[in-house]
């Protein structure tokens, strides 16, 4: 039995889905005002002077702080059921199935939110390591619970959860620079759908 590590956004799906979820799960007022309030940090991100972690923190804070946890979790379930299926890559789903048929342990390792990934992964029988948002007393704080599961944090979480020496072959699949540490764990790695050395 081998280990297969899959990034989610852009690897299993056709594009990043976090913006779609934010639009679905937050209020209309926050969507409208957020376009203006968050525009400078978005420009900075596109220019390469603001990190992906920083922009995700600002978006999560603005979109979710103060919302009822129950509502945001319900939105995550709807998103997993209604939105994600139309965004899946046929080749990635075939690869997941191939690993299933080999009896491999399959883990989605993603910077995306557990709010929807937990439901989607449960539907497909996949293990999950991902970013989580914090809540207190039934209310979203707008903060991440722990570190965002991107970059080196992806590799750290995999090593913490799995003894890599137990697997004859480790496979990894990713599509951005934030997946490089994940890919570095593997004997065989795919980047943007192509196997790389």
C-alpha positions as CSV (number, residue, x, y, z in Angstrom):
1,X,0.0,0.0,0.0
2,X,1.4,3.4,-1.1
3,X,0.6,7.0,-0.1
4,X,-1.0,9.5,-2.5
5,X,-1.0,13.2,-1.5
6,X,-3.3,15.5,-3.5
7,X,-3.5,19.3,-3.4
8,X,-7.1,20.3,-4.0
9,X,-7.6,23.7,-5.7
10,X,-6.3,23.6,-9.3
11,X,-5.2,20.0,-8.9
12,X,-8.4,18.1,-8.3
13,X,-10.5,21.1,-9.4
14,X,-10.3,23.3,-12.5
15,X,-9.5,26.4,-10.4
16,X,-9.2,27.8,-6.9
17,X,-12.6,27.6,-5.2
18,X,-12.1,29.6,-2.0
19,X,-13.4,32.9,-3.6
20,X,-16.5,31.0,-4.8
21,X,-17.1,29.7,-1.3
22,X,-16.6,33.2,0.3
23,X,-19.2,34.7,-2.1
24,X,-21.6,31.9,-1.2
25,X,-21.1,31.8,2.5
26,X,-20.9,35.5,3.5
27,X,-23.5,38.3,3.4
28,X,-24.3,40.4,0.3
29,X,-23.2,43.5,2.2
30,X,-19.8,42.0,2.9
31,X,-19.4,40.9,-0.7
32,X,-20.1,44.4,-1.9
33,X,-18.0,46.3,0.6
34,X,-15.3,43.7,0.5
35,X,-14.6,44.5,-3.2
36,X,-13.6,48.0,-2.2
37,X,-12.0,47.4,1.2
38,X,-9.9,44.5,0.1
39,X,-8.9,45.9,-3.3
40,X,-5.6,47.4,-2.2
41,X,-4.4,44.1,-0.6
42,X,-5.6,42.2,-3.7
43,X,-3.5,44.6,-6.0
44,X,-0.5,44.0,-3.6
45,X,-1.0,40.3,-3.9
46,X,-1.1,40.4,-7.7
47,X,2.0,42.6,-7.7
48,X,3.9,40.1,-5.5
49,X,4.3,42.3,-2.5
50,X,1.5,40.7,-0.4
51,X,1.8,37.0,0.5
52,X,-1.0,34.5,-0.2
53,X,-1.2,33.9,3.6
54,X,-1.8,37.6,4.3
55,X,-4.5,38.0,1.7
56,X,-6.3,34.8,2.8
57,X,-6.2,36.1,6.4
58,X,-7.7,39.4,5.5
59,X,-10.4,37.8,3.3
60,X,-11.4,35.3,6.0
61,X,-11.5,38.0,8.7
62,X,-13.7,40.4,6.6
63,X,-16.0,37.7,5.2
64,X,-16.7,35.6,8.3
65,X,-16.0,37.4,11.5
66,X,-19.2,37.6,13.6
67,X,-21.2,35.2,11.4
68,X,-23.1,32.3,13.1
69,X,-20.9,29.2,12.9
70,X,-24.0,27.1,12.1
71,X,-24.7,29.2,9.0
72,X,-21.2,29.0,7.7
73,X,-21.0,25.3,8.3
74,X,-24.3,24.8,6.5
75,X,-22.9,26.8,3.6
76,X,-19.9,24.5,3.5
77,X,-22.1,21.4,3.2
78,X,-24.1,23.0,0.4
79,X,-20.9,24.1,-1.4
80,X,-19.5,20.5,-1.2
81,X,-22.7,19.1,-2.6
82,X,-23.8,21.7,-5.2
83,X,-20.7,23.6,-6.4
84,X,-17.6,21.3,-6.2
85,X,-18.9,18.5,-8.4
86,X,-19.0,20.8,-11.5
87,X,-15.4,22.0,-10.8
88,X,-13.7,18.6,-10.7
89,X,-11.0,17.6,-13.2
90,X,-11.8,14.4,-15.0
91,X,-8.2,13.3,-15.1
92,X,-7.6,14.0,-11.4
93,X,-10.7,12.0,-10.5
94,X,-9.5,9.1,-12.6
95,X,-6.1,9.3,-10.8
96,X,-7.9,9.2,-7.5
97,X,-9.8,6.2,-8.6
98,X,-6.6,4.5,-9.8
99,X,-5.0,5.0,-6.3
100,X,-8.2,3.6,-4.7
101,X,-7.9,0.5,-6.9
102,X,-4.3,0.0,-5.8
103,X,-5.4,0.1,-2.2
104,X,-3.4,3.3,-1.5
105,X,-3.9,5.7,1.3
106,X,-5.2,8.9,-0.3
107,X,-4.9,12.3,1.5
108,X,-6.1,15.7,0.3
109,X,-3.6,18.3,1.6
110,X,-5.0,21.7,1.1
111,X,-4.9,25.4,2.1
112,X,-8.7,25.4,1.5
113,X,-11.2,25.4,4.3
114,X,-12.4,22.3,6.2
115,X,-15.8,23.9,6.1
116,X,-16.4,22.3,2.7
117,X,-13.5,20.0,2.2
118,X,-14.4,17.8,5.1
119,X,-17.8,17.1,3.5
120,X,-16.4,16.5,0.1
121,X,-13.6,14.2,1.3
122,X,-16.0,12.2,3.5
123,X,-18.2,11.7,0.4
124,X,-15.2,10.2,-1.5
125,X,-13.6,8.3,1.4
126,X,-10.5,10.5,1.5
127,X,-8.3,11.6,4.4
128,X,-7.9,15.3,4.8
129,X,-5.3,17.8,6.1
130,X,-6.3,21.4,5.5
131,X,-6.8,24.9,6.9
132,X,-9.5,25.5,9.5
133,X,-11.3,28.6,10.6
134,X,-11.8,29.4,14.3
135,X,-15.1,29.9,16.1
136,X,-16.0,30.7,19.7
137,X,-19.4,30.2,21.4
138,X,-21.0,29.4,18.0
139,X,-19.7,32.6,16.3
140,X,-16.9,32.7,13.6
141,X,-13.9,34.8,14.8
142,X,-12.6,35.3,11.2
143,X,-9.2,33.9,12.2
144,X,-7.5,30.7,11.1
145,X,-7.2,27.9,13.7
146,X,-3.5,27.2,13.6
147,X,-1.3,27.8,10.6
148,X,-2.7,27.8,7.1
149,X,-2.0,24.5,5.4
150,X,0.2,25.9,2.6
151,X,3.9,25.7,1.6
152,X,6.1,24.1,4.3
153,X,3.1,23.6,6.5
154,X,1.7,21.0,4.1
155,X,4.8,18.9,4.4
156,X,4.9,19.4,8.2
157,X,1.3,18.2,8.6
158,X,1.9,15.1,6.4
159,X,5.0,14.1,8.3
160,X,3.1,14.6,11.6
161,X,0.2,12.5,10.5
162,X,2.0,9.7,8.5
163,X,5.2,7.8,8.9
164,X,6.5,8.1,5.3
165,X,9.0,5.3,5.8
166,X,6.0,2.8,6.0
167,X,5.1,3.5,2.4
168,X,7.0,1.9,-0.5
169,X,6.0,4.7,-2.8
170,X,4.8,8.2,-2.0
171,X,3.0,10.0,-4.8
172,X,2.2,13.8,-4.7
173,X,0.1,16.0,-7.0
174,X,0.2,19.8,-7.0
175,X,-0.2,22.8,-9.2
176,X,1.4,25.9,-7.6
177,X,4.6,27.0,-5.8
178,X,2.7,26.5,-2.5
179,X,2.8,22.7,-3.3
180,X,6.6,22.4,-3.7
181,X,7.2,21.2,-0.2
182,X,4.5,18.7,-0.5
183,X,5.9,17.4,-3.8
184,X,9.4,17.2,-2.2
185,X,8.1,14.5,0.1
186,X,7.3,12.1,-2.8
187,X,9.1,9.5,-4.8
188,X,6.9,10.3,-7.7
189,X,5.4,13.7,-8.2
190,X,3.0,15.4,-10.6
191,X,3.0,19.2,-11.2
192,X,0.1,20.6,-13.3
193,X,-0.8,17.1,-14.5
194,X,2.7,16.1,-15.7
195,X,5.1,13.8,-13.9
196,X,8.3,15.7,-13.0
197,X,11.7,14.5,-11.8
